[in-house]
């Protein structure tokens, strides 16, 4: 019998500690029906995320504190033309204190721990449209903008990130498309759907050293449906767009300093099902 030993990649550590966390998180909502189909609303809510402990982290970072936020949102929800057109819009503002972030562990490559970075804010808007211009035809579109930044004196991994953009937060998001269904015979119908989903630029890390540029994905689906049976074909990322939706700092062990996961390439398939 052979015995193999693997070298330790980090010194052993033990966390033997106890902390308690509690919070009161109120929420306030005000809405007004301008008409039966149109509503104006505003909300304010306090958010809370408990602190905790890191199983592995640099000395002095074994635990992290609770996170708080105030979330404000206002908007309108409207319906027009006999409910054939719906337009919704909203603006929001989030104010964080003791924001919890994932930080690369400098002692262990590809390992992360949680720490409190400081303050941060995020603000933006969202607009959504859904329309039915004709029988069986649905058109939809939405767009959103987000601007999120660390506050003054914020620290992440020992580095000053004041004013930096929050990681993994696209500055723009959007989608647009249409869906059409048509009666064939009896209770059988055919349908098709086409959509484009887009993402703006975003950074992979709090230091804003690496980013993914804006990209868009096109998806298609066609099928036939009966009361209890359906069959459809689908195609995702139809134009084979190359993108990296997530990447992590990997200092010293990767040429770029990051290791990422490529997004799914063009993928297609056929599926069928029976409902009861």
PLY file of the C-alpha trace (Angstrom):
ply
format ascii 1.0
element vertex 276
property float x
property float y
property float z
element edge 275
property int vertex1
property int vertex2
end_header
0.00 0.00 0.00
1.34 3.41 -0.96
0.77 6.50 1.17
0.79 9.96 -0.39
1.06 13.28 1.39
-0.03 16.58 -0.15
1.84 19.72 0.84
-0.16 22.24 2.82
-1.04 25.34 0.80
-1.69 27.46 3.87
-0.87 27.28 7.57
-3.62 25.60 9.62
-5.91 27.94 11.48
-8.76 27.68 13.95
-11.45 30.21 14.74
-12.93 29.92 18.20
-15.10 33.00 18.72
-18.64 34.07 19.39
-20.53 37.18 18.30
-24.20 38.07 18.08
-25.96 40.31 15.59
-29.40 41.91 15.67
-31.19 44.69 13.87
-34.51 46.44 13.36
-35.29 46.87 9.65
-38.32 49.08 9.04
-39.96 49.59 5.65
-42.23 52.43 4.56
-44.36 52.41 1.41
-46.64 55.06 -0.08
-48.69 54.51 -3.23
-51.32 56.54 -5.02
-53.67 55.34 -7.76
-53.87 58.18 -10.26
-56.36 56.06 -12.22
-57.44 52.47 -11.80
-54.57 51.34 -14.10
-51.91 53.90 -13.13
-50.02 54.00 -9.84
-47.31 56.20 -8.37
-45.32 54.75 -5.46
-42.36 55.40 -3.17
-40.61 53.11 -0.70
-37.88 53.43 1.91
-36.46 50.39 3.66
-33.52 49.58 5.89
-31.53 46.49 4.94
-29.42 44.29 7.18
-26.90 41.51 6.62
-25.46 39.72 9.65
-21.72 39.47 10.20
-19.84 36.22 10.54
-16.54 34.39 10.61
-14.00 33.33 7.99
-12.75 29.76 8.06
-9.51 30.94 6.42
-8.21 34.49 6.25
-5.17 36.60 7.14
-4.55 37.15 10.84
-6.86 39.86 12.14
-9.59 39.17 9.57
-11.14 36.11 11.18
-14.49 37.87 11.65
-16.45 40.63 9.94
-19.21 42.95 11.09
-22.81 43.36 10.04
-23.80 45.39 6.98
-26.58 47.99 6.84
-28.23 49.86 4.01
-31.02 52.30 3.33
-32.89 51.60 0.10
-35.06 54.23 -1.58
-37.21 53.69 -4.67
-39.87 55.66 -6.47
-41.70 55.00 -9.69
-44.82 54.68 -11.76
-46.76 51.70 -13.11
-49.05 52.50 -16.01
-51.41 50.71 -18.38
-52.77 52.15 -21.65
-54.94 51.31 -24.66
-57.18 48.87 -22.87
-54.24 47.14 -21.12
-52.48 46.47 -24.42
-49.53 48.65 -23.39
-47.82 48.71 -20.00
-45.02 51.14 -19.17
-43.25 51.06 -15.81
-40.40 53.29 -14.63
-38.46 53.51 -11.39
-35.51 55.34 -9.86
-33.55 54.04 -6.88
-30.81 54.97 -4.43
-28.98 52.64 -2.02
-26.71 53.83 0.78
-24.52 51.12 2.40
-22.49 51.23 5.58
-19.92 48.54 6.49
-20.40 46.95 3.07
-19.35 43.27 3.01
-17.08 42.30 0.10
-15.19 39.18 -0.98
-11.44 39.79 -0.78
-8.66 37.60 -2.28
-6.58 35.91 0.40
-2.92 36.87 -0.33
-1.71 33.79 1.55
-3.77 31.26 -0.46
-4.27 31.70 -4.22
-7.89 31.48 -5.42
-9.25 31.65 -1.86
-11.42 34.52 -0.65
-12.63 35.82 2.67
-15.31 38.35 3.68
-14.42 41.77 5.05
-16.14 45.11 5.64
-15.02 47.64 3.04
-16.69 50.79 4.37
-19.40 52.87 2.72
-20.87 52.75 -0.77
-23.77 54.13 -2.77
-25.67 52.97 -5.82
-28.21 54.89 -7.88
-29.96 54.43 -11.17
-33.18 53.90 -13.07
-35.19 51.18 -14.82
-37.76 51.47 -17.62
-39.88 48.55 -18.79
-42.32 48.29 -21.69
-44.72 45.47 -22.65
-47.12 45.80 -25.58
-49.59 43.66 -27.50
-50.03 45.48 -30.83
-52.01 42.64 -32.40
-53.49 39.20 -31.67
-50.80 36.74 -30.61
-48.00 39.29 -30.82
-46.15 40.52 -27.72
-43.35 43.08 -27.79
-41.17 43.80 -24.78
-38.18 45.96 -23.90
-36.40 47.24 -20.83
-33.35 49.33 -20.01
-31.60 50.04 -16.75
-28.68 52.17 -15.63
-26.72 51.73 -12.39
-23.91 53.84 -10.96
-22.37 52.32 -7.83
-19.23 53.56 -6.08
-17.32 53.09 -2.85
-17.40 55.98 -0.41
-14.45 57.88 0.99
-11.91 55.99 3.14
-13.23 52.61 1.94
-10.71 49.75 2.03
-10.71 46.39 0.23
-7.88 43.95 0.78
-5.81 46.66 2.43
-6.07 48.97 -0.60
-7.88 52.30 -0.73
-10.83 51.90 -3.12
-12.50 55.25 -2.44
-14.51 56.36 -5.47
-14.01 53.06 -7.33
-16.89 51.39 -9.11
-18.50 48.46 -7.27
-17.43 45.12 -8.72
-19.69 42.96 -10.92
-22.17 45.79 -11.47
-22.88 46.55 -15.16
-23.44 50.24 -15.80
-26.24 49.40 -18.26
-28.56 46.43 -18.76
-31.28 45.95 -21.30
-33.35 43.51 -23.28
-35.71 43.71 -26.23
-37.64 41.20 -28.24
-40.93 39.83 -29.42
-43.00 36.69 -29.13
-45.64 35.51 -31.58
-48.10 32.64 -31.29
-50.57 31.46 -33.94
-53.42 28.98 -33.82
-52.91 26.07 -36.24
-55.77 23.59 -35.84
-57.93 22.42 -33.01
-56.08 23.22 -29.77
-52.64 23.21 -31.44
-50.64 26.43 -31.72
-47.17 27.43 -32.91
-45.02 30.06 -31.30
-41.69 31.81 -31.70
-39.62 34.13 -29.54
-36.59 36.28 -30.29
-34.74 38.46 -27.79
-31.50 40.37 -27.30
-30.05 40.77 -23.81
-27.30 43.34 -23.29
-24.88 44.15 -20.47
-22.73 47.24 -20.04
-19.15 47.38 -18.88
-18.36 46.08 -15.38
-15.26 45.49 -13.27
-14.23 42.14 -11.82
-12.56 43.52 -8.70
-12.87 46.34 -6.18
-9.58 47.87 -7.31
-11.02 48.22 -10.86
-7.94 46.68 -12.48
-9.76 44.35 -14.92
-13.13 44.59 -16.63
-15.51 43.11 -19.18
-16.59 45.43 -21.97
-20.23 45.73 -23.01
-21.73 42.77 -24.86
-25.08 41.44 -26.08
-26.55 37.96 -26.49
-29.27 36.93 -28.95
-31.62 34.04 -28.11
-34.29 32.33 -30.23
-37.00 29.75 -29.58
-39.70 28.18 -31.78
-42.17 25.43 -30.97
-45.56 23.80 -31.23
-47.87 23.28 -28.28
-50.97 21.17 -27.77
-53.02 20.95 -24.56
-50.75 18.26 -23.02
-47.74 18.04 -25.36
-45.12 20.48 -26.62
-41.93 20.36 -28.66
-39.56 23.26 -29.25
-36.13 24.14 -30.56
-33.94 26.80 -29.00
-30.72 28.66 -29.73
-28.81 30.72 -27.15
-26.00 33.17 -27.87
-26.89 32.75 -31.53
-24.00 34.89 -32.82
-21.42 33.15 -30.62
-20.42 36.27 -28.68
-17.26 35.80 -26.59
-17.46 37.19 -23.05
-16.27 36.47 -19.50
-19.14 37.00 -17.03
-17.05 36.31 -13.92
-13.35 36.46 -13.03
-11.36 36.36 -9.80
-8.03 37.83 -8.81
-5.29 35.19 -9.00
-2.10 37.18 -8.36
1.19 35.59 -9.34
-0.35 32.47 -10.89
-2.00 33.86 -14.03
-0.47 36.16 -16.67
-3.29 38.68 -16.33
-3.58 38.29 -12.55
-7.13 36.95 -13.01
-8.77 33.63 -13.69
-12.16 33.80 -15.35
-14.91 31.57 -16.66
-15.88 32.07 -20.28
-19.54 32.57 -21.04
-21.45 29.79 -22.78
-20.83 29.76 -26.56
-23.55 29.31 -29.17
-25.74 26.50 -27.83
-28.84 24.91 -29.30
-31.15 22.05 -28.64
-34.59 20.49 -28.91
-36.83 19.64 -25.99
-40.26 18.06 -25.68
-42.59 17.46 -22.80
-45.90 16.12 -21.62
-48.06 17.80 -18.98
-50.69 16.18 -16.81
0 1
1 2
2 3
3 4
4 5
5 6
6 7
7 8
8 9
9 10
10 11
11 12
12 13
13 14
14 15
15 16
16 17
17 18
18 19
19 20
20 21
21 22
22 23
23 24
24 25
25 26
26 27
27 28
28 29
29 30
30 31
31 32
32 33
33 34
34 35
35 36
36 37
37 38
38 39
39 40
40 41
41 42
42 43
43 44
44 45
45 46
46 47
47 48
48 49
49 50
50 51
51 52
52 53
53 54
54 55
55 56
56 57
57 58
58 59
59 60
60 61
61 62
62 63
63 64
64 65
65 66
66 67
67 68
68 69
69 70
70 71
71 72
72 73
73 74
74 75
75 76
76 77
77 78
78 79
79 80
80 81
81 82
82 83
83 84
84 85
85 86
86 87
87 88
88 89
89 90
90 91
91 92
92 93
93 94
94 95
95 96
96 97
97 98
98 99
99 100
100 101
101 102
102 103
103 104
104 105
105 106
106 107
107 108
108 109
109 110
110 111
111 112
112 113
113 114
114 115
115 116
116 117
117 118
118 119
119 120
120 121
121 122
122 123
123 124
124 125
125 126
126 127
127 128
128 129
129 130
130 131
131 132
132 133
133 134
134 135
135 136
136 137
137 138
138 139
139 140
140 141
141 142
142 143
143 144
144 145
145 146
146 147
147 148
148 149
149 150
150 151
151 152
152 153
153 154
154 155
155 156
156 157
157 158
158 159
159 160
160 161
161 162
162 163
163 164
164 165
165 166
166 167
167 168
168 169
169 170
170 171
171 172
172 173
173 174
174 175
175 176
176 177
177 178
178 179
179 180
180 181
181 182
182 183
183 184
184 185
185 186
186 187
187 188
188 189
189 190
190 191
191 192
192 193
193 194
194 195
195 196
196 197
197 198
198 199
199 200
200 201
201 202
202 203
203 204
204 205
205 206
206 207
207 208
208 209
209 210
210 211
211 212
212 213
213 214
214 215
215 216
216 217
217 218
218 219
219 220
220 221
221 222
222 223
223 224
224 225
225 226
226 227
227 228
228 229
229 230
230 231
231 232
232 233
233 234
234 235
235 236
236 237
237 238
238 239
239 240
240 241
241 242
242 243
243 244
244 245
245 246
246 247
247 248
248 249
249 250
250 251
251 252
252 253
253 254
254 255
255 256
256 257
257 258
258 259
259 260
260 261
261 262
262 263
263 264
264 265
265 266
266 267
267 268
268 269
269 270
270 271
271 272
272 273
273 274
274 275
